[in-house]
Amino acid sequence: MDHDRWKSQRGDEWWFDGGSISASGQFMPGSSALSIDSVSGISSADQLEFLLSQTIRQFPGIEPRLPVTATMKTLLTELTARGVLTWVPLQHPFSLEARISQFTTFAPASCAPTISLP
């Protein structure tokens, strides 16, 4: 599909191109998790929702994981309060990761393409 936002050359490392939003990640061996290890261009909850919706649309059944920074935690908390997602913190020795355990939308209002009707 040429509208897929995630691309890979060999299938082990993936890159997301969503205009001003970019990310990279890799699938974790032996699991259905996509560990997104870097994200840039996200400053709103709608932008994070767009990244996650595009990821889940392209890879149905996967479990996205994101690094938790102060900004990311604020955005995850906002999306949780809106009922868009549920996340579980995964503590690692030197970092915190968010496992997205439930995601309920595919078209954030401010990031979805607009269609003009005649």
C-alpha atoms as a printed R data frame, in Angstrom:
    type eleno elety resid chain resno       x       y      z
1   ATOM     1    CA   MET     A     1   0.000   0.000  0.000
2   ATOM     2    CA   ASP     A     2   1.520   3.324 -0.953
3   ATOM     3    CA   HIS     A     3  -0.365   5.235  1.769
4   ATOM     4    CA   ASP     A     4   1.387   3.298  4.528
5   ATOM     5    CA   ARG     A     5   3.300   5.673  6.751
6   ATOM     6    CA   TRP     A     6   5.689   3.059  8.190
7   ATOM     7    CA   LYS     A     7   8.435   1.966  5.780
8   ATOM     8    CA   SER     A     8  11.299  -0.503  6.061
9   ATOM     9    CA   GLN     A     9  14.115  -1.656  3.836
10  ATOM    10    CA   ARG     A    10  14.793  -5.043  5.430
11  ATOM    11    CA   GLY     A    11  11.885  -5.467  7.826
12  ATOM    12    CA   ASP     A    12  13.878  -5.163 11.046
13  ATOM    13    CA   GLU     A    13  13.916  -1.382 11.481
14  ATOM    14    CA   TRP     A    14  10.970   0.831 10.560
15  ATOM    15    CA   TRP     A    15  10.552   4.575  9.947
16  ATOM    16    CA   PHE     A    16   7.344   6.592 10.171
17  ATOM    17    CA   ASP     A    17   6.776   9.609  7.937
18  ATOM    18    CA   GLY     A    18   3.670  11.569  8.800
19  ATOM    19    CA   GLY     A    19   4.577  14.998  7.474
20  ATOM    20    CA   SER     A    20   5.836  16.902 10.509
21  ATOM    21    CA   ILE     A    21   5.711  13.722 12.631
22  ATOM    22    CA   SER     A    22   8.502  11.180 12.369
23  ATOM    23    CA   ALA     A    23   9.379   8.094 14.359
24  ATOM    24    CA   SER     A    24  11.512   4.985 14.218
25  ATOM    25    CA   GLY     A    25  11.075   1.599 15.797
26  ATOM    26    CA   GLN     A    26  11.511  -2.115 15.576
27  ATOM    27    CA   PHE     A    27   9.435  -5.202 16.194
28  ATOM    28    CA   MET     A    28  10.424  -7.063 19.333
29  ATOM    29    CA   PRO     A    29  11.456 -10.667 18.632
30  ATOM    30    CA   GLY     A    30   8.937 -13.240 19.843
31  ATOM    31    CA   SER     A    31   6.157 -10.747 20.524
32  ATOM    32    CA   SER     A    32   3.577  -8.614 18.767
33  ATOM    33    CA   ALA     A    33   5.106  -5.394 20.121
34  ATOM    34    CA   LEU     A    34   6.432  -2.551 17.994
35  ATOM    35    CA   SER     A    35   8.905  -0.639 20.129
36  ATOM    36    CA   ILE     A    36   8.931   2.952 18.895
37  ATOM    37    CA   ASP     A    37  12.260   4.207 20.179
38  ATOM    38    CA   SER     A    38  12.276   7.759 18.838
39  ATOM    39    CA   VAL     A    39   9.486  10.220 18.080
40  ATOM    40    CA   SER     A    40   9.722  13.802 16.878
41  ATOM    41    CA   GLY     A    41   7.261  16.458 15.790
42  ATOM    42    CA   ILE     A    42   4.606  15.549 18.350
43  ATOM    43    CA   SER     A    43   3.449  18.377 20.578
44  ATOM    44    CA   SER     A    44  -0.271  17.614 20.946
45  ATOM    45    CA   ALA     A    45  -2.435  14.680 21.961
46  ATOM    46    CA   ASP     A    46  -4.063  14.724 18.500
47  ATOM    47    CA   GLN     A    47  -0.654  14.253 16.857
48  ATOM    48    CA   LEU     A    48   0.130  11.303 19.130
49  ATOM    49    CA   GLU     A    49  -3.302   9.856 18.372
50  ATOM    50    CA   PHE     A    50  -2.534  10.210 14.644
51  ATOM    51    CA   LEU     A    51   0.783   8.344 15.005
52  ATOM    52    CA   LEU     A    52  -0.853   5.541 16.970
53  ATOM    53    CA   SER     A    53  -3.892   5.279 14.687
54  ATOM    54    CA   GLN     A    54  -1.708   5.032 11.587
55  ATOM    55    CA   THR     A    55   0.504   2.452 13.300
56  ATOM    56    CA   ILE     A    56  -2.406   0.251 14.354
57  ATOM    57    CA   ARG     A    57  -4.103   0.613 10.952
58  ATOM    58    CA   GLN     A    58  -0.958  -0.526  9.166
59  ATOM    59    CA   PHE     A    59  -0.105  -3.296 11.647
60  ATOM    60    CA   PRO     A    60  -3.388  -4.714 13.039
61  ATOM    61    CA   GLY     A    61  -2.936  -6.707 16.220
62  ATOM    62    CA   ILE     A    62   0.354  -5.133 17.255
63  ATOM    63    CA   GLU     A    63   1.040  -3.512 20.596
64  ATOM    64    CA   PRO     A    64   2.789  -0.146 20.215
65  ATOM    65    CA   ARG     A    65   5.314   0.853 22.865
66  ATOM    66    CA   LEU     A    66   6.606   4.392 23.319
67  ATOM    67    CA   PRO     A    67   9.365   6.006 25.392
68  ATOM    68    CA   VAL     A    68   7.828   8.028 28.226
69  ATOM    69    CA   THR     A    69   9.208  11.531 28.511
70  ATOM    70    CA   ALA     A    70   7.531  14.284 30.523
71  ATOM    71    CA   THR     A    71   5.783  15.546 27.364
72  ATOM    72    CA   MET     A    72   4.762  12.067 26.243
73  ATOM    73    CA   LYS     A    73   3.340  11.294 29.693
74  ATOM    74    CA   THR     A    74   1.195  14.447 29.524
75  ATOM    75    CA   LEU     A    75  -0.113  13.499 26.064
76  ATOM    76    CA   LEU     A    76  -0.781   9.887 27.095
77  ATOM    77    CA   THR     A    77  -2.637  11.129 30.182
78  ATOM    78    CA   GLU     A    78  -4.781  13.437 28.028
79  ATOM    79    CA   LEU     A    79  -5.651  10.634 25.584
80  ATOM    80    CA   THR     A    80  -6.467   8.354 28.525
81  ATOM    81    CA   ALA     A    81  -8.781  11.006 30.009
82  ATOM    82    CA   ARG     A    82 -10.538  11.314 26.621
83  ATOM    83    CA   GLY     A    83 -11.081   7.540 26.556
84  ATOM    84    CA   VAL     A    84  -8.914   7.100 23.459
85  ATOM    85    CA   LEU     A    85  -6.391   4.683 24.937
86  ATOM    86    CA   THR     A    86  -5.204   2.756 27.929
87  ATOM    87    CA   TRP     A    87  -1.509   2.429 28.636
88  ATOM    88    CA   VAL     A    88   0.629   0.490 31.068
89  ATOM    89    CA   PRO     A    89   4.000   1.780 32.270
90  ATOM    90    CA   LEU     A    90   6.916  -0.624 31.763
91  ATOM    91    CA   GLN     A    91   9.911   0.291 33.911
92  ATOM    92    CA   HIS     A    92  13.342  -0.501 32.504
93  ATOM    93    CA   PRO     A    93  16.625   0.053 34.356
94  ATOM    94    CA   PHE     A    94  17.231   3.477 32.761
95  ATOM    95    CA   SER     A    95  13.949   4.383 31.099
96  ATOM    96    CA   LEU     A    96  10.176   4.148 31.195
97  ATOM    97    CA   GLU     A    97   8.134   2.802 28.307
98  ATOM    98    CA   ALA     A    98   4.379   2.987 27.678
99  ATOM    99    CA   ARG     A    99   2.680  -0.161 26.436
100 ATOM   100    CA   ILE     A   100  -0.500   0.850 24.607
101 ATOM   101    CA   SER     A   101  -2.891  -1.851 25.760
102 ATOM   102    CA   GLN     A   102  -6.108  -0.467 24.255
103 ATOM   103    CA   PHE     A   103  -6.753   2.031 21.477
104 ATOM   104    CA   THR     A   104 -10.271   3.032 20.494
105 ATOM   105    CA   THR     A   105 -10.108   5.490 17.601
106 ATOM   106    CA   PHE     A   106  -8.633   5.758 14.132
107 ATOM   107    CA   ALA     A   107  -9.331   9.369 13.074
108 ATOM   108    CA   PRO     A   108  -8.255  12.202 15.379
109 ATOM   109    CA   ALA     A   109 -10.265  15.245 14.383
110 ATOM   110    CA   SER     A   110  -7.469  17.772 13.950
111 ATOM   111    CA   CYS     A   111  -5.092  15.440 12.070
112 ATOM   112    CA   ALA     A   112  -7.471  13.496  9.853
113 ATOM   113    CA   PRO     A   113  -7.578  14.416  6.163
114 ATOM   114    CA   THR     A   114 -10.425  16.719  5.287
115 ATOM   115    CA   ILE     A   115 -12.779  15.922  2.442
116 ATOM   116    CA   SER     A   116 -14.696  18.661  0.694
117 ATOM   117    CA   LEU     A   117 -18.151  17.674 -0.455
118 ATOM   118    CA   PRO     A   118 -19.832  19.515 -3.352
